[in-house]
Amino acid sequence: MALPKFVYMTEVGPRDGLQNEKSLVPVDVKVGLCERLLDAGVSSLEVTSFVSPRKIPQMADAREVMARVMPPLGGPQGVRRQGKRIAVLTPNLKGFDAALEAGATEVVIFGAASEAFSQRNIDCSIAESIERFRPVAEAAKANGLWLRAAVSTAFGCPYQGDVPVGAVVDVVQRLRDLGCDEIGIADTIGVGTPSQVTRVMEAAAREYPLDQISGHFHDTYGQALANVLACLQIGMHRFDASVAGLGGCPYAKGATGNVATEDIVYMLHGLGIETGIDLPKLVMAGQWISAFLGRQSGSRAGNALATRMRYGAAVAA
């Protein structure tokens, strides 16, 4: 099958990536990362979470970060983003109201395909978790916000092991019925392989439009890029990724976490697929945040390209 001509990337580094950092990242750094990513052409950016600061202290500054990323029109900090999807994670109506007030254009809800994971992670069944999000979904639709959902542990669970394809499809159906505009299917612990990914995505596409399904892969076993390619070959054109590979996986020791945005974009551009992203600027954003965090970027392509750029070699955007 012909590959898509354009791929839509959702950058999750500022939220999904930084939330796992043990040391608090200052607001100026979080905003600086968002600014660099938007300047690189990122059109869909997951900025923060409106969650309890007791559960995720790293996201306690969500209001301040959003106020600077999405300032009021004509405000002193700049102009409101035009044509950008600025997303926040909203686990409940309180979080949704805060996101709406902050100017978010997209809200994110989530559910697991594994009953064991749902019980261990949020202390309720899958069915109960979906019902908890119903008021958020209704409020998002009523206010004209893009509603994205994530299906975690779709390819394996740290507690129950294998996850049946039917369990993934069941959650997709439930989220579809909430009116979601996009459903992301996630390999939370990075155990998926291309043939498995193809089976799961094709099964999901029988219940929900393929062009509204996105892939979210972790690179724990080095399969993330191969899994993205498998998705491209069945016609998918939406993916999440995290600049510099930010974000570990707390459920698998030694996991490398999210696949790096630079690595996916480098592969896509090499395949002749457009992304709207300036790769050199993306690389520099990854190098900048990695330098602040005091470690090497988790992007192999990003590190290689940064070395070339330091020696004056041209790098195609």
Secondary structure as UniProt FT lines:
FT   STRAND          8..11
FT   HELIX           13..17
FT   HELIX           18..20
FT   HELIX           27..39
FT   TURN            40..41
FT   STRAND          44..49
FT   TURN            53..55
FT   HELIX           57..59
FT   TURN            60..61
FT   HELIX           62..69
FT   TURN            73..74
FT   TURN            76..77
FT   STRAND          85..89
FT   HELIX           93..102
FT   STRAND          106..112
FT   HELIX           115..122
FT   HELIX           126..142
FT   TURN            143..144
FT   STRAND          146..152
FT   TURN            158..160
FT   HELIX           165..177
FT   TURN            178..179
FT   STRAND          182..187
FT   TURN            188..189
FT   HELIX           194..205
FT   TURN            206..207
FT   HELIX           210..212
FT   STRAND          213..218
FT   TURN            220..221
FT   HELIX           224..233
FT   TURN            234..235
FT   STRAND          238..242
FT   HELIX           243..245
FT   TURN            250..251
FT   TURN            253..254
FT   HELIX           261..270
FT   TURN            271..272
FT   HELIX           279..293
FT   HELIX           300..310
FT   TURN            311..312
//
